[in-house]
């Protein structure tokens, strides 16, 4: 999960902003979480978030110790490519091939526009959430507020929480709809709010970007992310290629990115 957070921060160009975040709210103030939340609401208003959005999203939000336990309990990823791909790819291949066929028209249009082949997008989709089945059950606002209150990476998560409020304010999602992974990733390919703000696309034309329910928006937004990092149309994506380096911008793990590349190759072979 942390690899996804890091890639999202880089994608949103936040690193410089975070290093100079002069107005970050103090983490763990003497008054506890409620005092922190009051100060954060003031900062959100100063950043242009409406009082209606602040009230809708933040009133009643409480600290979640289970989030901190997960954050502090993260282990180092030790699986080999053979172990990880062997566990993740075979159970998802047939459904992935069916998704390729079901969304063939959408995937073809996306490839024409962004240059990213359907097998790559469907492989990422399958690995991240099993094609939208397991998007996560943690309330995003509560998770981000808890992590922002904690002093380990408070600036980073305060920025992500502000972007989550911006998503609410511009009408993409309601707070009640924002459920995902424990570290704040949202949607069927697990975008942090900062990446959602920057790369999400309303590809189905319904007036807002919905990475929770709209497969078209999910696939096009994922392609938009990869294109922004230099995906080369018509070129291979195997390890050692320029496009594989782009996959490493999606997730810094060599094992994960190799699994995406392998999974995509298998899907490409199955639907030809």
Secondary structure in CASP SS format (residue, H / E / C, confidence):
PFRMAT SS
TARGET T0000
AUTHOR 0000-0000-0000
METHOD secondary structure of the structure
MODEL  1
X C 1.00
X H 1.00
X H 1.00
X H 1.00
X H 1.00
X H 1.00
X H 1.00
X H 1.00
X H 1.00
X H 1.00
X H 1.00
X C 1.00
X C 1.00
X C 1.00
X H 1.00
X H 1.00
X H 1.00
X H 1.00
X H 1.00
X C 1.00
X C 1.00
X C 1.00
X C 1.00
X C 1.00
X C 1.00
X C 1.00
X C 1.00
X C 1.00
X C 1.00
X C 1.00
X C 1.00
X H 1.00
X H 1.00
X H 1.00
X H 1.00
X H 1.00
X H 1.00
X H 1.00
X H 1.00
X H 1.00
X H 1.00
X H 1.00
X H 1.00
X H 1.00
X H 1.00
X H 1.00
X C 1.00
X C 1.00
X C 1.00
X C 1.00
X H 1.00
X H 1.00
X H 1.00
X H 1.00
X H 1.00
X H 1.00
X H 1.00
X H 1.00
X C 1.00
X C 1.00
X C 1.00
X C 1.00
X C 1.00
X C 1.00
X H 1.00
X H 1.00
X H 1.00
X H 1.00
X H 1.00
X H 1.00
X H 1.00
X H 1.00
X C 1.00
X C 1.00
X C 1.00
X C 1.00
X C 1.00
X C 1.00
X C 1.00
X C 1.00
X H 1.00
X H 1.00
X H 1.00
X H 1.00
X H 1.00
X H 1.00
X H 1.00
X H 1.00
X C 1.00
X H 1.00
X H 1.00
X H 1.00
X H 1.00
X H 1.00
X H 1.00
X H 1.00
X H 1.00
X H 1.00
X H 1.00
X H 1.00
X H 1.00
X H 1.00
X C 1.00
X H 1.00
X H 1.00
X H 1.00
X H 1.00
X H 1.00
X H 1.00
X H 1.00
X H 1.00
X H 1.00
X H 1.00
X H 1.00
X C 1.00
X C 1.00
X C 1.00
X H 1.00
X H 1.00
X H 1.00
X H 1.00
X H 1.00
X H 1.00
X H 1.00
X H 1.00
X H 1.00
X H 1.00
X H 1.00
X H 1.00
X C 1.00
X C 1.00
X C 1.00
X C 1.00
X C 1.00
X C 1.00
X C 1.00
X C 1.00
X E 1.00
X E 1.00
X H 1.00
X H 1.00
X H 1.00
X H 1.00
X H 1.00
X H 1.00
X H 1.00
X H 1.00
X H 1.00
X H 1.00
X C 1.00
X C 1.00
X C 1.00
X C 1.00
X H 1.00
X H 1.00
X H 1.00
X H 1.00
X H 1.00
X H 1.00
X H 1.00
X H 1.00
X H 1.00
X H 1.00
X H 1.00
X H 1.00
X H 1.00
X H 1.00
X H 1.00
X H 1.00
X C 1.00
X C 1.00
X C 1.00
X C 1.00
X C 1.00
X H 1.00
X H 1.00
X H 1.00
X C 1.00
X E 1.00
X E 1.00
X C 1.00
X C 1.00
X C 1.00
X C 1.00
X C 1.00
X E 1.00
X C 1.00
X C 1.00
X C 1.00
X C 1.00
X E 1.00
X C 1.00
X H 1.00
X H 1.00
X H 1.00
X H 1.00
X H 1.00
X H 1.00
X H 1.00
X C 1.00
X C 1.00
X C 1.00
X C 1.00
X C 1.00
X C 1.00
X C 1.00
X C 1.00
X C 1.00
X C 1.00
X C 1.00
X C 1.00
X C 1.00
X C 1.00
X C 1.00
X H 1.00
X H 1.00
X H 1.00
X H 1.00
X H 1.00
X H 1.00
X H 1.00
X H 1.00
X H 1.00
X H 1.00
X H 1.00
X H 1.00
X H 1.00
X H 1.00
X C 1.00
X C 1.00
X C 1.00
X C 1.00
X C 1.00
X C 1.00
X C 1.00
X C 1.00
X C 1.00
X C 1.00
X C 1.00
X C 1.00
X C 1.00
X H 1.00
X H 1.00
X H 1.00
X H 1.00
X H 1.00
X H 1.00
X H 1.00
X H 1.00
X H 1.00
X C 1.00
X C 1.00
X C 1.00
X H 1.00
X H 1.00
X H 1.00
X H 1.00
X H 1.00
X H 1.00
X H 1.00
X H 1.00
X H 1.00
X H 1.00
X H 1.00
X H 1.00
X H 1.00
X H 1.00
X H 1.00
X H 1.00
X H 1.00
X H 1.00
X C 1.00
END
